Amino acid sequence: MVSYLPYERFDESRIWRIHQDYFQNVGLKAWRKGHIPYSGVSNFTEAYKKARLFVSNLISLQAQGTIRILEVGAGFGEFAKNFLSALREICVYEEHDFFERLEYHISDFSQTTLDELAESGRLDEFKELIHYKVFDALDRYSGLEKESYDLVMANYLLDQFPARIFARSKGRYFEKYLSIEDPQALIDREKSKGFWLSRGKWVKRLKKRHRFIELDIDDELPMEHREILETCFRRGKDSSVVYSYGSLAALRNFLTLLKANGLIVCSDFNAASKPGMDGCEPCYYGNSVAQAVNFEFLFKYFKQTDKLDELKHLEQGELGYQMALIYEDPIKPLHTMILTRPDYSQSLELGRIYQKVYHQNWLLRTLYKFLVEMQLACYVLLLFMLLYLFSSGIIGFL
Ligand SMILES: C[S@@+](CC[C@H](N)C(=O)[O-])C[C@H]1O[C@@H](n2cnc3c(N)ncnc32)[C@H](O)[C@@H]1O
């Protein structure tokens, strides 16, 4: 008989505390052993796209003085290495002096990870411009200097924050609760089979069960969040969505750290709404939890919010928040969100590569959505096409 811990609201469940402890303590071993995937957005091509985007904006802003970049949740430092190489390459090739004026602040909430990264020598090639900083993305009082960064980047970080999962069925709202197997029971079971858990990946093997409990959503969420979240459910159908409130809090923090003409660039997995009461299962890497992010909610939030309380003192630019949401791949859910402060003085430059990715993938994505979600319409369209081909004699002729 499996011994389960009591049900807890998903975002408050024990599994997130295991996740926190894991990343606080595991150090670079998590990446070296291949437990945490990172090539998706940390490879040179992806880093190059971001460097290109940044340079395009620096050019249009005619940026002066020291250029300060903050990378949050940097982990293994692979992205930093590739980004700095790409930025240097672009600057040398196009004869800009941005690289010579650069400070790269590499941060993570784990001191262990940062210490091991510094000692590993992985970033020694750039050691003159690198600064290591412990920074918790959810900490509003982190001690980092406000309004001081030209670029804040986070890869696979927004999915690290607890989120709530809601389902809407026949106009009623429900929330996901999780109950996990007592970790001690798993340890005992594995020991009895002669296995040992220290291989470092056991959270995935913990037995889990979830259920949905009805709630009054009006009492649970701030009104502006609720109104936006409601638009993320499927119209007229039962569906489930992720309420990425942790990611939103992190983005709000990042905004306070940006210079007036700074950019935030975050890449992560998107959580689209799911049909029915769906647990929106996270991924488990090593002993960590990765909950895909509801980018639609984040995007609409900044689109509809005039200005955040913490930015009220700013002179609002004519343009307000400028954003882009890039579907990196039309089928896989990897997304990149680019966000400026409301007083950003130029219009946001996506840079050649992102512009291309944005347009191509938007089109392909729309087609894909159409195929997946509108199967019926597709059959009807196919029928009409066949009828047309028959009536015009094309099929008969072939
Ligand atoms: C999935 S890894 C991503 C690492 C790296 N950015 C990459 O793309 O390979 C998540 C990283 O975020 C860090 N992290 C988790 N929660 C954090 C928080 N609240 N603030 C800052 N860093 C955090 C973890 O320590 C870990 O290094």
The ligand as a Tripos MOL2 file, in Angstrom:
@<TRIPOS>MOLECULE
LIG
   27    29     1     0     0
SMALL
NO_CHARGES

@<TRIPOS>ATOM
      1 C1         16.3140   24.9820  -14.9460 C.3       1 LIG1
      2 S1         17.6910   25.8400  -14.3260 S.3       1 LIG1
      3 C2         18.1050   26.9020  -15.6860 C.3       1 LIG1
      4 C3         19.5550   27.2700  -15.7100 C.3       1 LIG1
      5 C4         20.0110   28.0680  -16.9190 C.3       1 LIG1
      6 N1         19.3660   29.3530  -16.9870 N.3       1 LIG1
      7 C5         19.8190   27.2990  -18.2070 C.2       1 LIG1
      8 O1         19.0910   27.7530  -19.0850 O.co2     1 LIG1
      9 O2         20.4070   26.2260  -18.3280 O.co2     1 LIG1
     10 C6         16.9950   26.9500  -13.1900 C.3       1 LIG1
     11 C7         18.0150   27.7750  -12.4570 C.3       1 LIG1
     12 O3         17.3100   28.7960  -11.7560 O.3       1 LIG1
     13 C8         17.7930   28.8690  -10.4320 C.3       1 LIG1
     14 N2         16.6570   29.3610   -9.6180 N.ar      1 LIG1
     15 C9         15.5770   28.6820   -9.1860 C.ar      1 LIG1
     16 N3         14.7720   29.4890   -8.4930 N.ar      1 LIG1
     17 C10        15.3420   30.7080   -8.5030 C.ar      1 LIG1
     18 C11        14.9890   31.9700   -7.9590 C.ar      1 LIG1
     19 N4         13.8820   32.1180   -7.2270 N.pl3     1 LIG1
     20 N5         15.7940   33.0260   -8.2000 N.ar      1 LIG1
     21 C12        16.9310   32.8720   -8.9160 C.ar      1 LIG1
     22 N6         17.3430   31.7110   -9.4220 N.ar      1 LIG1
     23 C13        16.5550   30.6360   -9.2250 C.ar      1 LIG1
     24 C14        18.2520   27.4680  -10.0970 C.3       1 LIG1
     25 O4         19.2010   27.4720   -9.0590 O.3       1 LIG1
     26 C15        18.8320   27.0220  -11.4220 C.3       1 LIG1
     27 O5         20.1700   27.3660  -11.5400 O.3       1 LIG1
@<TRIPOS>BOND
     1     1     2 1
     2     2     3 1
     3     2    10 1
     4     3     4 1
     5     4     5 1
     6     5     6 1
     7     5     7 1
     8     7     8 2
     9     7     9 1
    10    10    11 1
    11    11    12 1
    12    11    26 1
    13    12    13 1
    14    13    14 1
    15    13    24 1
    16    14    15 ar
    17    14    23 ar
    18    15    16 ar
    19    16    17 ar
    20    17    18 ar
    21    17    23 ar
    22    18    19 1
    23    18    20 ar
    24    20    21 ar
    25    21    22 ar
    26    22    23 ar
    27    24    25 1
    28    24    26 1
    29    26    27 1
@<TRIPOS>SUBSTRUCTURE
     1 LIG1         1 GROUP 0 **** ****
